[in-house]
Each structure stands twice: as structure tokens, then as C-alpha cells.
């Protein structure tokens, strides 16, 4: 069974934040399990599309990193 949505528990990065590959940028909860989302590469967060306590759909962009 594929998970179709998740709850945003925490957002650790904001526009202007510098992140390194592997840094935690958000925490999502689905089916009573929390998953930490990490930065895929080094860069600067230029946009955040999520807020805490919001539902996100599977495949939705969470933030943009340049």
C-alpha cells in the first residue's frame, strides 16, 4: 500500500538558509512513523513550500535548493 500524503511535523530550513548534503530540512509523519527529510546536496534554500501541521501529497515539492 502506497502512502498518498503525510503531515509536516517540523520545518528546519527557511529561505536563505545554507544547507549541506544530509542536513535535516523537514520531518514528515505518515502512518504514525516520522521520517526526516535531508538535503540532497549542498546549497542555499531559495523557497519553502511547506508549513508545520500541513498535509502534503506524495511527490509534492517541499523546498527549492540552489
C-alpha positions as CSV (number, residue, x, y, z in Angstrom):
1,X,0.0,0.0,0.0
2,X,1.5,3.3,-1.1
3,X,1.3,6.4,1.2
4,X,-0.5,9.2,-0.6
5,X,0.0,12.0,2.0
6,X,2.0,13.0,5.1
7,X,1.8,15.5,7.9
8,X,4.6,18.1,8.1
9,X,5.8,17.8,11.7
10,X,8.7,20.3,11.5
11,X,10.5,22.6,9.0
12,X,14.2,23.1,9.8
13,X,15.2,25.3,6.9
14,X,13.9,28.6,5.6
15,X,14.7,30.8,2.5
16,X,18.3,32.0,2.8
17,X,19.5,29.0,4.9
18,X,22.7,27.3,3.8
19,X,22.4,23.5,3.9
20,X,24.9,20.7,3.3
21,X,24.1,17.3,1.8
22,X,22.5,15.2,4.6
23,X,21.3,18.2,6.8
24,X,17.8,17.7,8.1
25,X,15.4,20.1,6.4
26,X,12.0,18.8,7.4
27,X,10.2,16.0,9.4
28,X,7.2,14.2,7.9
29,X,4.8,11.8,9.6
30,X,2.8,9.2,7.9
31,X,1.1,6.1,9.3
32,X,2.4,7.0,12.8
33,X,6.1,7.0,11.6
34,X,8.3,10.1,11.4
35,X,10.7,10.5,8.6
36,X,13.5,13.1,8.5
37,X,13.9,14.6,5.0
38,X,17.5,15.6,4.3
39,X,19.1,18.0,1.8
40,X,20.2,16.0,-1.3
41,X,23.1,18.3,-1.9
42,X,24.9,21.5,-0.6
43,X,23.3,24.8,-1.4
44,X,21.0,27.6,-0.4
45,X,17.3,27.3,0.3
46,X,15.6,29.6,-2.1
47,X,11.9,28.7,-1.5
48,X,9.9,26.7,1.1
49,X,6.6,25.3,0.0
50,X,5.5,23.7,3.3
51,X,4.5,24.7,6.8
52,X,4.3,22.8,10.1
53,X,1.0,20.9,10.7
54,X,0.1,20.9,6.9
55,X,-0.7,17.9,4.8
56,X,1.5,17.3,1.8
57,X,0.7,15.0,-1.1
58,X,3.1,12.3,-2.3
59,X,5.6,13.8,-4.8
60,X,4.8,17.4,-3.9
61,X,7.9,19.7,-3.8
62,X,8.9,20.7,-0.2
63,X,11.5,23.3,-0.9
64,X,13.9,24.5,-3.6
65,X,17.6,24.4,-3.0
66,X,20.1,26.1,-5.4
